[in-house]
Amino acid sequence: MKTHLKPLLLPLLLMAALPLPSSAGAGCTAPTSSSALELGGCMAGDSLILRDVKFDTDKATLKPHSIGLLQQVASELKKNPSMKVAIQGHTDAVGGADYNQALSLQRASAVVDFLIGAGVNPAQLESQGLGESQPMADNATAVGRALNRRVELALIGTLKPQAPVAAEPPPPQTVYISTFHAKPSTLTVPVGTEVVWKNYDETSYDITFSDGVKIGRIWTIGNEALPWGGSPASRTFDQPGEYTYQCAVTKAVNGKIIVKPVDEIKVTEAPAFPGHTTSTYKAEQTSKPYNSGGYSAPLQHTSHQHSAPATAAAPTTAAAPAAPSGTAAVSIDRHAFSPERLVVAKGSTVTWTNNEMSRHIVVFGTRQSDALRKGDSFSRVFEQPGEYPYHCGMHKYMTGTVVVEG
């Protein structure tokens, strides 16, 4: 039996060591026992047989001894990044043509997947399944069928050089001005960052930087009740350095922007707004719909009482205990209603008192109070059980709820 196998092994070994006959010249060779795979000299139309790439029978699973050659292929393709190749799968004629075509494509795809996993640019690779359509030997013999089962690497083109992709600019960062202070007072950003100043006070500010740049007047933003509401101001910082700034009139509105090279710092998101302690503040200034029904009496506004400011309670999202029928109070301080959620008995009168310099308007649906200065207050009697959400008409992030129990 051995004497019959020897004549068969010799041509197989010879074919394993030779490239597919083609127009390939020097520098475009398949691996042999004495030379490594070389693709640098390949030209369009050249094709090499990767004879050592083998699969399990009737499967697209690479045999372990195939890995060495495929690692050489990956190395060569990474050395020649403009080279585009097709990995072509071929089968013998055993089985149906459709089955063989599908199997050959699966095997070619398995090779492509391995090369991509080894670091080859996917744009350099294409998988093709040719099935039994391109035999190189007679399928009537075992030797011929063995030669026909193969994987080829064909050079099919050259990748066009791509223009360098411009680096994405860093995300914009925001400085918030509220209660006469800029927060964060110090902001560190990479070169190219646009910094936006958003003003939630009721006055405008003129900002001047240490390098003499003025960004213009920063008007109040987001206050729909104010006729002078405007847009935020911004500046893009193109050079590293430290840039201090200050309002010419309100000196407390000041800060510093530290700009560093892009390879020293990366900012992925704007800092959280720390200017208020209320947990209900949302930096994106989202608004919510408000219930406009259920009113039993108009708001009663008491003008300019200028009572001594109450000590501001720490804002909290927990509801205050239900008060007996009578009176209850809500303090307005540090741009928050406290308590934020108040539970009262039916028939109670709730009084809101503004204890800070900023003016506020308490809005229940379509009804609202006058603008309350510091020391002003207004009251409302709640005759019907239910929940009564409200917000500040000047600062919509300020919200509260009165819960009336029957």
ZIMO-V253303 format. One record per helix or strand of 3 or more residues. SS is the DSSP state (h for helix, s for strand). FROM is the first residue (numbers start at 0). TO is the last residue. If there is no record, write none. Layout:
SS | FROM | TO
SS | FROM | TO
//
This chain:
h | 1 | 16
s | 46 | 48
h | 63 | 78
s | 82 | 89
h | 96 | 116
h | 121 | 123
s | 124 | 128
h | 141 | 147
s | 149 | 157
s | 172 | 177
s | 180 | 182
s | 185 | 189
s | 192 | 198
s | 204 | 208
s | 213 | 217
s | 232 | 236
s | 240 | 246
s | 253 | 259
s | 299 | 301
s | 318 | 322
s | 326 | 332
s | 335 | 337
s | 340 | 344
s | 347 | 353
s | 361 | 363
s | 376 | 381
s | 385 | 391
s | 398 | 404
//
